[in-house]
Amino acid sequence: MEGLNIVIIIAVLLFVRLGIRLFKNYPRSED
């Protein structure tokens, strides 16, 4: 089960990094 937990953690970290990258790419024209 440890291997599965590691895979889940890596997937979450990659997803978070991708989300942050997309968030930074969008211009803040809401203000």
C-alpha distance matrix in Angstrom:
0.0 3.8 5.4 5.2 6.4 8.8 10.1 10.8 12.5 14.5 15.5 16.8 18.6 20.3 21.3 22.8 24.7 26.0 27.1 28.9 30.6 31.8 33.0 34.9 36.5 38.0 41.4 41.9 45.0 44.2 46.2
3.8 0.0 3.8 5.4 5.1 6.3 8.7 9.9 10.6 12.5 14.3 15.4 16.6 18.5 20.0 21.2 22.7 24.5 25.8 27.1 28.8 30.5 31.5 33.2 34.9 36.6 39.9 40.5 43.8 43.1 44.8
5.4 3.8 0.0 3.8 5.4 5.1 6.3 8.7 10.0 10.7 12.4 14.4 15.5 16.7 18.4 20.1 21.3 22.7 24.4 26.0 27.2 28.8 30.3 31.9 33.3 35.2 38.6 39.5 42.7 42.3 44.2
5.2 5.4 3.8 0.0 3.8 5.4 5.1 6.2 8.7 10.0 10.6 12.4 14.3 15.5 16.5 18.4 20.1 21.1 22.5 24.4 25.9 27.0 28.4 30.4 31.7 33.3 36.8 37.6 40.7 40.1 42.2
6.4 5.1 5.4 3.8 0.0 3.8 5.5 5.1 6.2 8.7 9.9 10.6 12.3 14.3 15.3 16.5 18.4 20.0 21.0 22.6 24.4 25.8 26.8 28.7 30.4 31.9 35.2 35.7 38.9 38.2 40.0
8.8 6.3 5.1 5.4 3.8 0.0 3.8 5.4 5.1 6.2 8.6 9.9 10.6 12.3 14.2 15.4 16.6 18.4 19.9 21.2 22.7 24.4 25.6 27.1 28.8 30.7 33.9 34.7 38.1 37.7 39.5
10.1 8.7 6.3 5.1 5.5 3.8 0.0 3.8 5.5 5.2 6.1 8.6 9.9 10.6 12.2 14.2 15.4 16.5 18.3 20.0 21.2 22.6 24.2 25.9 27.1 29.0 32.4 33.5 36.6 36.4 38.4
10.8 9.9 8.7 6.2 5.1 5.4 3.8 0.0 3.8 5.5 5.1 6.1 8.6 10.0 10.5 12.2 14.3 15.3 16.3 18.3 20.0 21.0 22.3 24.3 25.8 27.2 30.6 31.3 34.4 33.9 35.9
12.5 10.6 10.0 8.7 6.2 5.1 5.5 3.8 0.0 3.8 5.5 5.1 6.2 8.7 9.9 10.6 12.3 14.3 15.3 16.5 18.4 20.0 20.9 22.6 24.5 26.1 29.3 29.9 33.2 32.7 34.4
14.5 12.5 10.7 10.0 8.7 6.2 5.2 5.5 3.8 0.0 3.8 5.4 5.1 6.2 8.6 9.9 10.6 12.3 14.2 15.4 16.6 18.4 19.9 21.2 22.7 24.7 28.0 29.1 32.4 32.4 34.2
15.5 14.3 12.4 10.6 9.9 8.6 6.1 5.1 5.5 3.8 0.0 3.8 5.5 5.2 6.1 8.6 10.0 10.5 12.2 14.3 15.4 16.5 18.2 20.0 21.2 22.9 26.4 27.5 30.6 30.4 32.6
16.8 15.4 14.4 12.4 10.6 9.9 8.6 6.1 5.1 5.4 3.8 0.0 3.8 5.5 5.0 6.1 8.6 9.8 10.4 12.2 14.2 15.3 16.2 18.3 20.0 21.3 24.6 25.3 28.4 28.0 29.9
18.6 16.6 15.5 14.3 12.3 10.6 9.9 8.6 6.2 5.1 5.5 3.8 0.0 3.8 5.4 5.1 6.2 8.6 9.8 10.6 12.3 14.3 15.2 16.6 18.5 20.3 23.5 24.3 27.7 27.6 29.2
20.3 18.5 16.7 15.5 14.3 12.3 10.6 10.0 8.7 6.2 5.2 5.5 3.8 0.0 3.8 5.5 5.1 6.1 8.6 9.9 10.6 12.3 14.1 15.4 16.6 18.7 22.1 23.5 26.7 27.0 28.9
21.3 20.0 18.4 16.5 15.3 14.2 12.2 10.5 9.9 8.6 6.1 5.0 5.4 3.8 0.0 3.8 5.5 5.1 6.1 8.6 9.9 10.6 12.1 14.2 15.4 16.8 20.3 21.4 24.5 24.4 26.6
22.8 21.2 20.1 18.4 16.5 15.4 14.2 12.2 10.6 9.9 8.6 6.1 5.1 5.5 3.8 0.0 3.8 5.4 5.0 6.2 8.6 9.9 10.4 12.3 14.2 15.6 18.7 19.4 22.7 22.5 24.3
24.7 22.7 21.3 20.1 18.4 16.6 15.4 14.3 12.3 10.6 10.0 8.6 6.2 5.1 5.5 3.8 0.0 3.8 5.4 5.1 6.2 8.7 9.8 10.6 12.4 14.6 17.7 18.9 22.3 22.7 24.4
26.0 24.5 22.7 21.1 20.0 18.4 16.5 15.3 14.3 12.3 10.5 9.8 8.6 6.1 5.1 5.4 3.8 0.0 3.8 5.5 5.1 6.2 8.5 9.9 10.6 12.7 16.2 17.8 20.9 21.5 23.7
27.1 25.8 24.4 22.5 21.0 19.9 18.3 16.3 15.3 14.2 12.2 10.4 9.8 8.6 6.1 5.0 5.4 3.8 0.0 3.8 5.4 5.2 6.0 8.6 9.9 10.9 14.3 15.3 18.4 18.5 20.7
28.9 27.1 26.0 24.4 22.6 21.2 20.0 18.3 16.5 15.4 14.3 12.2 10.6 9.9 8.6 6.2 5.1 5.5 3.8 0.0 3.8 5.5 5.0 6.1 8.6 10.1 12.9 13.8 17.3 17.6 19.2
30.6 28.8 27.2 25.9 24.4 22.7 21.2 20.0 18.4 16.6 15.4 14.2 12.3 10.6 9.9 8.6 6.2 5.1 5.4 3.8 0.0 3.8 5.4 5.2 6.3 8.9 12.0 13.8 17.1 18.2 20.0
31.8 30.5 28.8 27.0 25.8 24.4 22.6 21.0 20.0 18.4 16.5 15.3 14.3 12.3 10.6 9.9 8.7 6.2 5.2 5.5 3.8 0.0 3.8 5.5 5.1 6.5 10.1 12.1 15.0 16.0 18.3
33.0 31.5 30.3 28.4 26.8 25.6 24.2 22.3 20.9 19.9 18.2 16.2 15.2 14.1 12.1 10.4 9.8 8.5 6.0 5.0 5.4 3.8 0.0 3.8 5.5 5.5 8.4 9.4 12.6 13.1 15.1
34.9 33.2 31.9 30.4 28.7 27.1 25.9 24.3 22.6 21.2 20.0 18.3 16.6 15.4 14.2 12.3 10.6 9.9 8.6 6.1 5.2 5.5 3.8 0.0 3.8 5.5 7.4 8.9 12.4 13.8 15.2
36.5 34.9 33.3 31.7 30.4 28.8 27.1 25.8 24.5 22.7 21.2 20.0 18.5 16.6 15.4 14.2 12.4 10.6 9.9 8.6 6.3 5.1 5.5 3.8 0.0 3.8 6.4 9.3 12.0 14.0 15.9
38.0 36.6 35.2 33.3 31.9 30.7 29.0 27.2 26.1 24.7 22.9 21.3 20.3 18.7 16.8 15.6 14.6 12.7 10.9 10.1 8.9 6.5 5.5 5.5 3.8 0.0 3.8 6.4 8.8 10.5 12.9
41.4 39.9 38.6 36.8 35.2 33.9 32.4 30.6 29.3 28.0 26.4 24.6 23.5 22.1 20.3 18.7 17.7 16.2 14.3 12.9 12.0 10.1 8.4 7.4 6.4 3.8 0.0 3.8 5.8 8.5 10.2
41.9 40.5 39.5 37.6 35.7 34.7 33.5 31.3 29.9 29.1 27.5 25.3 24.3 23.5 21.4 19.4 18.9 17.8 15.3 13.8 13.8 12.1 9.4 8.9 9.3 6.4 3.8 0.0 3.8 5.5 6.7
45.0 43.8 42.7 40.7 38.9 38.1 36.6 34.4 33.2 32.4 30.6 28.4 27.7 26.7 24.5 22.7 22.3 20.9 18.4 17.3 17.1 15.0 12.6 12.4 12.0 8.8 5.8 3.8 0.0 3.8 5.4
44.2 43.1 42.3 40.1 38.2 37.7 36.4 33.9 32.7 32.4 30.4 28.0 27.6 27.0 24.4 22.5 22.7 21.5 18.5 17.6 18.2 16.0 13.1 13.8 14.0 10.5 8.5 5.5 3.8 0.0 3.8
46.2 44.8 44.2 42.2 40.0 39.5 38.4 35.9 34.4 34.2 32.6 29.9 29.2 28.9 26.6 24.3 24.4 23.7 20.7 19.2 20.0 18.3 15.1 15.2 15.9 12.9 10.2 6.7 5.4 3.8 0.0
